[in-house]
Amino acid sequence: MEVGMDELMELWHPSCTFVSNSATENDFGCLSYYSPYAAAGENGLFDQALLESMLMETEYVGTGEISGVPGLQDWSTTISPCTTASAGSPVDETPPLAAAFLNDAGEDGREVRVLHLLMAAAEALSGVCKSRELARVILARLRELEAAAGRGAFYRLAAHFADALTGILEGGGYRGGEPHRPGDVLEAFQLLQDMSPYVKFGHFTANQGILEAIAGERRVHIVDYDIMEGVQWVALMQALVSKSDGLPPPRVRITAVTGAVGCGRRSIATVQDTGRRLAAFAASVGLQFSFGQCRMNDGEEFRPAAVKLVKGEAVVLNCVLHPPHLPHRNAASVGSFLSGAASLGARVVTLVEEDGRGGGATAGDFLGEFMDEMQRYSAILDSLEAGFPMQGRAREVVERVILGPRIAGAVERAYRRREEKEAAGLEQWGWRLEAAGFDRAELSFFNLCQARLLVGLFNDGYRIEEDGVNKLVLCWKSRRLFSASIWAAPAYKPPSPVTGANSF
């Protein structure tokens, strides 16, 4: 049904098992993950040539290493660090979404009309005068405009949000097609690592905080909320065996906290594969290591009593929330894990999360949250396009496999909050740790320099913002996207930050 713009505007009202590192199978090559710590000298600063290799972390999973996962496609001729913009290249500070308001992009101002239609569809699904039929008509008109507009970044973004609204309208969830194979997801995750600092930023900042907190310890126990492929811990292992204090590296034990059976999370067997690869890598570098799993209960809640503790271990909790290639964790699950830090006697807690500041949505304001998410993902798409303008095929894989489903999930959660009148936006979890008695652990100068050096290897639009003494925020232009923070137990005071180095 063809509906004109005027008509549409009239309708719109305003238990633990362990694996030791006795493995003999040499399959740890799949975990080749550059460690910035091994590149640091006595003064904690990097060698520039080694810094550039931080972009080359592409072989973090091996072909066919994970059960049921096909081999990854070789993108080495598609993505290369040398294609990124130089550190001094000028950057347009206006993301595509804001640009649609500031000028009539296109001769007929089509971008503005598409944006207005998206807002109208969201309002039709949630406003005072709700009308599902009106939302259906608006979304149909959106499809017509998108088809005529081509595949520019703004229209791809609009298509993802239109898919998300269609999923809500039809009650069937994400409308982007069939679920993606595990191999496709891992391939897209690898591409995202190559194209942006989004993953490495959290890993490197958290690892540096852990290294500083466990200095001099003989036994270290890391309780990891979502182990993924374990790439974060390869860098930490390299750092531990490369330190120059004359002491042997500590014995490391990792407990991977996994979802309950039947909850759609990563299977126990897949996590065991990760443990075997980590054990093999640890054996190759001479590090004593063991690996275990601890399942959450049927309600996806963490039980601290299920974690096996050994006297004399320095316990570390690591929480990387909502990694890009895994489903979103519910708030109760995250809260139960962080609340368990004190009962486990954690020395330090590292927290990596999406940063929710930037919008003014209030509780139950679906349209406000919808626009906040559009601004957030507009910044992410803008960053990928600015850094790799010629790699359209690689960007398409990342958008289709990772960003599309994540946009749909974010919009659906915002719509549910409209009914439940929950707080709007992304929840920041530091308050939970403060309530449990944890203090803000001051970040070292080295940790700050490391983050700035990392983003300097990508497009000039990335920047690092300090938020208090214990948190760094990764931003694209003016938009805050991800944060990493370090929290220490009250009785523990980390070493004083490195002083005397030149500021960047």
N, C-alpha and C positions, 0 to 999 in steps of 0.2 A: 504494500500500500504506500503510495507516494504522498507524503505530507510536507507542505511547505514550511519554511522557517517561521513565517508570521503565525501560522496556525499553532505551531509547537510552542512558541513563546506565550501565546494566549492560554494554552493549556497548563503551562508551568506555574504552580503556585509556589508566590514567593514562599643369698648364701654364697661362700667364696671358694673358687678353685684356682690353683696356681700353676704356672708354667715357669720352669727355670730356664737359664740361658745355657743349658747343656746341648742345645740343638747343634747338629753338625751340618745340616743342609745350608749351603751358602746362598740364601735367597735374600740377603739383606741389601743387595744392590738396589732394589726397588725403593729403598728409603733414602736414597741420596738426597740430602737436604742440607744446603749450605748453612754452616754455623757462623754467625758474625763474631762469636766469642773467641773462636779459634784464631780469628784474624786479628785480634787485638793484641797489642804489645803491652809492655809493663805499664805504660801510662793510660791504657784503656782506649786508645784511639786506633782507627782502622788504617790499613794500607789501602790506598785508593783503588788499585787494581783488583783487590779482593772484594772491595765494596761493590764493584760493578757486577761481580758474579752472583750477587744476591738476587738478581733477576732470573738466574738460570736454574730455578728449582722445579724443573719440569718433570723429572723422572722420579716422582715421589711414590708412585705405585708401579709395580712391574706388570708386564703383559701377562694377563691371566693369573695374577697372584691371588686374587680374591675369588673364592668359589663362585662360579656362575657369572663371572664378569668377563666379557670379551676383551681382547686387547684394545689399547687406546690407539687412536689414529695419530700418526706423526704430523705434528703441526709446526715442526721446526722451520719450515720454509714459509710459514704463514705469520707466526709471531716471533719477533726478535726485539731484544732491548734497543737495538739501534734505531728502531722505528718510533720510539717515544720522542716527545718534544724535549728540547734541551731545557736545562734548568732556567735559563734566562729568557725563554720564549714568551712573548706576550700572551696573556690569557684573557678572553672575554669573560667578565665577571657576571654576565647575565645568563642564567640557565635557560633552556628552551621554554619552560613553562612560564617564567616571568616575561620572556621575550614576546610570548603570544599576547600578553596584555599591553606591552609597551609599544608595539607596532603592529600594523596589519601585515603579518608575515604572509606573503603571497598577495597577488593583486586583489583578490576578493576577500581578504581577511578570513580565510577558511579556518586557520588555526584557532582564532577567537571563537568562531561558531562551534567548532568541535569541542572546545573547552566548556562553553556554555551548555552544550547538549549533555556533556558528561555530568556537569553539576545538576542539570535539570533531571537527569535520570536518577541520580543519587537522591535528590530531593523527593522525587516521585515515589521512591521506595521507602522513604523514612519520614517525610514531613508530616505536618498536621493534616494535610489533605492527601493522604496516600492514595495512589492509583497504580496498580500493577499493570493495567492495560496501557496507561500513559507511558510508563517506563518501557514497556515493550515497543511501543511506537517510536519513542525517542531512540532506543538502541538500534532499531531498524534503520532509522535515518542516519545514525552515526555510521553504520556499516556502509551506506551509500557514499557518504562523504569520504570515508577512509579509502574506499576502493578507488575513488577518483583522484585522491591526493598523492598516491605513491607510497614509498616506504621510508620517508624521512624519519628522523629520530622522534620528533613530536608525535607523529601519527602512529609509530610503533608503540610508543608509550600509551597513547590513547586507546589503541587496540587492546593492550593488556588490561587496562582498567575497564574497558567495555566488556571484555570476557569475564572479568571478576563480577561485574554487576549482572551479567547474564546468568552466571552460576547461581547467584542469590535469587534472581527472579525465577529460575526454573527449578531451584531446590536441589540441584545435582552437583553442587560444588564447582570446581575448576572446569572451564570449558575449553581448555587449550589442547585437548586431544587425549590419547591414551597415556597411561602412566609410563614414564620413561624407564628404560632398562638401567640397571645399576652401572653398566659400563658407560652409557651415555652421560649419566650424572657425574661420574668420576672424570670423564673427559672434559665436561663443561667446568667442573671445579678446578681442574688443572689449568684450563685456559684463563679462568678468572684470576688465578694466582699469577699467571704470566702478565696479565693486562692491568693489574692494579695492586696496590699495597694492602688491600682490605683484609686478607688472611694473615699475611706475614706480620703486619703491624701488631696484632693482638698476640701472636705467638712470641715474637721477639721481646715485647714489653713484659709479658708475663714471665718468660724464662729468665730475663735479667733480674726481675724482682725475686724469683726463686733462688737464683744463684747467690744473690747477696744475703738472703735470709738464712741459707743453710751453710754458709761459709764455716769450715772447720768441723762439720758434722761427719760422723762415721757411717750412719745409716739414715737413709731418707725414704720416706713413704709418701708417694703422690697418689691422692684419691682424685680421679679425673671424672668429671661429670659426663663427658661425651668424648670418647677416645678417638672417634673417626678412624683415619688410617694411621694414626700415631705419628704423623710427620713432626708435630711440635716437639716430641721427646727425642727424636734423633739429634736435633740441634742441641738440646740440653745435654745429652750424653757426650757429644763432641766437646762441648764446653768443659764438662767435668774432667774428662781425660786430658784436656789440653792446658789446664790451669798450671801456673808456674810457682805455686807456693811450696813445692817440695813434698807435699803430703800426698799419699795415695788417694785416688778418688773414692767417694763413699759407695757403699752398697745401696743400690736403688731398687725399690719395689714400687710397682704401679698397680693400683686397683682401679679397674674400669667399671664405673657405675653404668649399668645398662637398664633398658626398659623391661617391664614385666613381660612374660611370655604371652604372645597373642595381642600385644598392644601396637603392633605395626612398626616397632623400632628395629634397629639393626639386630640381626639374628645372633644368637650366642656363638654359632660356628664362625661367623664373619669376624667377631671380636677376637675369638681365639686365633684366627689367622693373623690378625694384627699383632697379637701377643707373641706369636711364634717369630714373626719377622723382626719385632723389636728385640727379642731374646737373641736372635742370630746376629743382629747388628751389634748388640752389646758385647757378645762374645768376641766379635771381630776386633773390637777396640780395647778389649781387656777389662771390661767393666762388669762387676758382679751385679746380677740383675734377676728379678723374678717378677712375674705378672699374674694377676688374678682378676676375677670378675665378681661383682656384687649386684644382684638384681634388685630393682625396686619392687614394691608390692603391687598388687593388682590395681591399686588406685594411683599408680605411678608416683608413689611417695618414697623418699629415701629413708632407710632405716640405719642409723649409725651403728647399732648393735650388730649388724650383719657384716661389718668391716672388721677383719682380723687385725689387731694391733699388736706390736712387739715392743717390749720395753726398750727404751733407748733410741727409738726412731724419732726423727724430726718429721712431723706430719705436715703435709702441704695439701691444701684443697685447691684444685684448678677448675674453673668454671667458665668455659667458652660457650656463651649462650647463642643458640640458633645459628650454627654454622650454615653457610649458604646452601649446602647440598643435602641437608638433613631436615626432617620435618620439625615444625615449631613445637617446643616444649610448653606445657601448660604452666600457669603461674604457681599452682599448688606444688608441682614437682620441683620447680626451681627453688621455691621458698623452703621446702623441706630439706633440700640439700644444703643450702646456706645456713639454715637454722641448726644443722648438725655439726657445724664447724667447731663450736665450743665443746660439745660432748666428746668429740674425737681428739680434743687437745691440739688443734691445728696451730702450728707455728705461724703460718702465713696463709692467706687466701688470695688467689689471683682471679680477677673477674674481668671478662671481656664481654661487652654487650653492645647492642645497637643503642645509639644515643637518640633519645626521643625529643630533645629540645628543638624548638623551631616552629612549633605550631601553637595556636591558641585555642584548640578545641576543648570543650568542657564535657563533663560526664553526659553521656547519651547523645552527644552532638555528632551524628553519623556524617553529615555533610562536612563539618569541620575536620573530622578525622580523615575523611576521604581526600580532602584537599591537602592535608598534611602529608599523607602517603604519596600523593601525586608529586608534591614538591621534593620529597625524599628521593623517590625513584627517578624523577627528572634529573636530579643531581648525579645519581649513579650512572644513568645512561649517558649523560653529558660527559662524565669523566672517561668512560670507556671510548666514546666516539672521539674525544679530543686527543686521547693518548694514542689511539690506533685508528686513524681515519680511513686507512686503506684496507683494513682487515675486516671487511663486512661479514664474511662468512663465519669467522670466529666469533664475532660479536653476536651474530644471529644464533649460534649454538648456545652461548651464555644466556641470552635473553629468553630463548624458547625453553631451555631445560631448567634454568635456575630462577631468573627474575620473574618470568610469567607466573609460575606456581607460587612464588613468594608474594607477589602482588595480590594474587587471588586470596591467599591465606590472610594477608593483612587486612584486606577489605572485608572479608567474611568475619574476622574477629571484631572489627570495628562495628559491623552490623549487629553482631550478637551483644556487644556492650551497650548498644542503643536500647535493647530490651532490658538488660540487667542493670542499667544505670551505673556501670562501673566507671572507674576513672579513665579518662581519655588518654590516648597516646601510649608510648612505650614506657613500661615501668622501669625505673632505675632501682637497682637492687642494693645499693650501698647502705640504704637505711636499715635493711634487714641485718647486715653485719654490724652496724653501729648499735642496733638494739641488742645484739648478742654480746656486746662488750668489746668488739674489735676496734682498733685505732687505725687512723690513716697513716700508712707507712710512707715516709718521705721518699720520693723517687730520687735516685742518684742522678748526678749530672751526666754520667755515662749513658744511662737509660734514655734521657732526653735527647742527647746527641745521636744515639743510635736510631731513634724514631725519625729525627729530622734528616739524617743521612739516607734512611730508607726511602722516604717520600721524595727526596731529592733525585732519586734514580728514575722517577716517573714524571708525569707531566707537571708543569709548574703550577697547576691549579690546586694541587694537594698541599695541605699545610697541617702542622701540629699545633694544637692549642692546649695550654696547661690549665687544668681545672682543679684548683686546690693543690695541696702538696703531694697527693698520691695518685692523681689521675691525669692521663693524657687523652686527648680527643683527636681523632683523625677527621679532618674536614675536607670537603671539596668546595673551593671558593668560600662562600659564607655559610655553607650548610654543614652542620655537625652530623656525622654519620655513625662512627663507631668510637667506643671508649675502652680503655684498659686501665684498671686501678689495682692497687696493692693494699692489702689490709693485714695488720699484724695483731697477734694476741696481746692483751694488755701487759702481760709480764715480760714480753719480748720487745726489745728495742734494737732495730737493725743497725748495722754500722753506719757511721756518719757518711753522707754523700760525698763523692769525690770532689775535692776543691782544688783550686789553683789552675784549672784548665781554662783555655780561652773559650769564650762564648761564641756560639754560631750567630 
